[in-house]
Amino acid sequence: MSAPSIVILTGAGISAESGLGTFRDEGGLWAQHRIEDVATPEGFARNPQRVVDFYNARRAQAAEASPNAAHAALARLQAEHLGDVTLVTQNVDDLHEKGGSGDVIHMHGALASALCAACEHRWPARLEMSVGEECPACAAPTIRPDIVWFGEIPYHMERIERALANADIFAAIGTSGNVYPAAGFVQMARHVGAETVEMNLEPGENVGLFDDIRESKASETVPNWVAEVLAG
């Protein structure tokens, strides 16, 4: 019998223990800004300086953060599991990579990347981006953070959907269950008969769609779950 194919979705909750705030944190970086102002194309059009400053602050915060035991456990799973492990994240930090994961699908973009709105060229972002910087490929002064904002289409959806269509196990870790299309992944996995597990501090909004629900810190639940999977 072949090893099960696993698809994992991670959200802000897995990075929270590394000091990176979630949308819901009181007093955190997100709490100081309206989503409409800093995470939409319209907000960027109205005030690009505010948006660039916001992501500069997030990028600096992420650069100082260290991966936790949950990130390390998922890297272990990728390295040791004999079947396919597809790791999808809604997070724009690089903690999965810092934790040892080599193939991470960043469906909402990455703080470490800059994007030209004119020609769609991507390149490593400087720690502090500036409004009006020129694209190194086409020289247009139209660079922006390489982040998928609300109202935009997430990256790599075809690859994610192919993985979900072949999943034997689907795990959601630290996700709210209310941001689509990611919140619908569990339904896609259930449709093909996959086992579904949620690991969260508190139940996500789509918790009723999961077979196995584990409520605790990601640094506790994820290493335990990975150990179970690797033990067969």
C-alpha positions in Angstrom: 0.0 0.0 0.0 1.4 3.4 -1.0 1.9 6.2 1.5 -0.9 8.7 1.7 -0.8 11.9 -0.2 -1.0 14.9 2.2 -2.1 18.5 1.6 -1.5 21.0 4.4 -2.9 24.5 4.6 -1.3 26.9 7.1 -2.6 30.3 8.3 -1.6 33.1 10.6 -2.0 30.9 13.7 1.1 28.9 12.9 3.3 32.0 12.9 1.7 33.6 15.9 3.9 31.7 18.3 6.9 33.2 16.4 5.7 36.7 17.3 3.9 37.6 14.0 0.4 38.9 14.7 -2.8 37.6 13.2 -5.7 39.7 12.0 -7.5 39.2 15.4 -4.6 40.2 17.7 -5.5 43.3 19.8 -2.9 46.0 19.5 -1.0 44.2 16.8 0.1 45.6 13.4 -3.2 44.6 11.7 -5.3 46.2 14.5 -3.7 49.6 13.7 -4.9 49.6 10.1 -8.1 49.0 8.2 -7.9 46.1 5.8 -9.5 48.3 3.1 -6.5 50.8 3.4 -3.6 48.4 3.3 -4.7 45.1 1.8 -6.7 46.1 -1.3 -5.8 47.4 -4.8 -8.0 50.4 -4.1 -6.1 51.2 -0.9 -2.8 51.1 -2.8 -4.2 53.4 -5.5 -5.4 55.9 -2.8 -2.3 56.0 -0.7 0.6 53.9 -2.0 3.0 55.3 0.7 0.8 54.0 3.5 0.6 50.6 1.9 4.4 50.4 1.3 5.1 51.6 4.8 2.8 48.9 6.2 4.5 46.1 4.3 7.9 47.5 5.1 7.0 47.1 8.8 5.7 43.6 8.3 8.8 42.7 6.3 11.1 44.0 9.1 9.0 42.1 11.7 9.2 38.9 9.7 13.0 39.2 9.2 13.5 39.1 12.9 11.1 36.2 13.6 12.3 32.6 14.1 10.4 29.5 13.1 8.8 27.4 15.9 8.3 23.7 16.5 5.3 23.6 14.2 7.3 24.8 11.2 10.1 22.4 12.0 7.7 19.5 12.3 6.2 20.2 8.9 9.7 20.3 7.4 10.3 16.9 9.0 7.1 15.6 7.4 8.2 16.8 4.0 11.6 15.2 4.4 10.6 11.8 5.9 7.1 11.0 4.5 7.3 8.6 1.6 4.2 10.0 -0.1 3.5 13.4 -1.6 3.3 16.4 0.9 2.0 19.6 -0.6 2.5 22.5 1.8 0.3 25.5 1.0 0.4 28.7 3.2 -1.8 31.8 3.4 1.1 33.4 5.2 3.4 35.9 3.5 6.4 35.4 5.9 9.2 32.9 5.2 9.1 31.0 8.4 8.3 27.7 6.7 11.5 28.1 4.6 13.5 29.1 7.7 12.1 26.0 9.4 13.6 23.8 6.7 10.7 23.4 4.2 12.0 23.4 0.6 8.8 23.6 -1.4 6.2 26.0 -0.1 3.2 27.3 -2.1 2.6 30.9 -1.1 -0.9 31.4 -2.3 -1.1 35.0 -1.0 2.3 36.1 -2.1 5.5 36.8 -0.1 6.9 39.8 1.8 10.3 38.9 0.4 9.2 39.5 -3.2 8.5 42.7 -5.2 6.1 42.8 -8.2 5.9 45.1 -11.2 2.3 46.0 -11.8 3.1 46.8 -15.5 5.0 43.7 -16.7 4.5 41.3 -13.7 8.3 40.8 -13.3 9.2 39.6 -9.8 12.4 40.0 -7.9 13.7 39.9 -4.3 12.3 42.9 -2.4 14.6 45.2 -0.4 14.0 45.4 3.3 12.5 48.8 2.7 10.7 49.4 -0.5 9.9 52.9 -1.8 7.0 54.2 -3.8 7.9 54.9 -7.4 10.9 52.5 -7.6 11.6 51.4 -11.1 11.2 47.8 -12.3 14.5 46.3 -13.1 13.0 44.6 -16.1 10.9 47.3 -17.8 11.9 50.4 -15.9 8.3 51.4 -15.2 7.8 53.1 -11.8 5.0 50.7 -10.9 6.4 48.4 -8.3 4.3 47.1 -5.4 4.6 44.4 -2.7 4.1 40.9 -4.2 1.1 40.3 -2.0 -2.4 39.0 -3.1 -4.8 41.6 -1.8 -8.5 41.2 -1.1 -10.3 41.1 -4.5 -7.3 39.6 -6.3 -6.9 36.0 -7.4 -4.5 33.8 -5.2 -1.4 32.3 -6.8 -0.9 28.7 -7.9 -4.6 27.7 -7.6 -4.3 25.1 -10.4 -1.4 23.3 -8.6 -3.3 23.5 -5.3 -6.5 22.1 -6.8 -4.6 19.2 -8.5 -3.0 18.3 -5.1 -6.4 18.4 -3.4 -8.0 16.2 -6.0 -5.4 13.5 -5.1 -5.4 14.0 -1.3 -5.7 11.2 1.2 -5.2 13.6 4.1 -6.0 17.3 4.4 -4.8 19.3 7.4 -5.6 22.9 8.2 -3.3 24.6 10.7 -3.9 28.0 12.3 -6.5 29.1 9.8 -9.7 31.1 10.5 -11.8 29.2 8.0 -13.4 32.4 6.7 -11.1 33.5 3.9 -11.9 32.0 0.5 -10.9 30.2 -1.6 -8.7 28.6 1.1 -11.6 28.0 3.4 -13.1 25.8 0.7 -10.2 23.5 0.5 -11.5 21.2 3.1 -14.7 20.7 1.1 -12.6 19.8 -2.0 -10.6 17.3 0.1 -13.8 15.7 1.6 -15.2 15.4 -1.9 -12.4 13.0 -2.9 -12.7 11.1 0.4 -9.7 12.5 2.2 -9.4 12.4 6.0 -9.5 16.0 7.3 -7.9 17.4 10.5 -8.0 20.9 11.9 -5.3 22.2 14.4 -6.2 25.5 15.9 -6.2 27.4 19.1 -10.0 27.8 18.7 -12.3 26.3 16.1 -12.3 27.9 12.6 -15.6 29.0 11.1 -15.7 25.8 8.9 -14.8 23.4 11.8 -17.9 21.3 11.2 -16.3 20.0 8.0 -13.3 18.3 9.8 -13.2 14.7 11.0 -10.5 15.4 13.6 -10.3 18.6 15.6 -7.3 19.4 17.8 -7.4 22.6 19.9 -4.1 23.8 21.3 -1.0 25.7 20.3 0.4 24.7 16.9 3.8 24.0 18.5 2.1 21.2 20.4 -0.5 19.8 18.0 1.6 19.8 14.8 4.6 17.9 16.1 2.3 15.3 17.7 0.3 14.9 14.5 3.4 14.6 12.3 4.8 11.9 14.6 1.5 10.0 14.3 1.5 10.3 10.5 5.1 9.2 10.2 4.4 6.2 12.5 1.7 5.1 10.1 
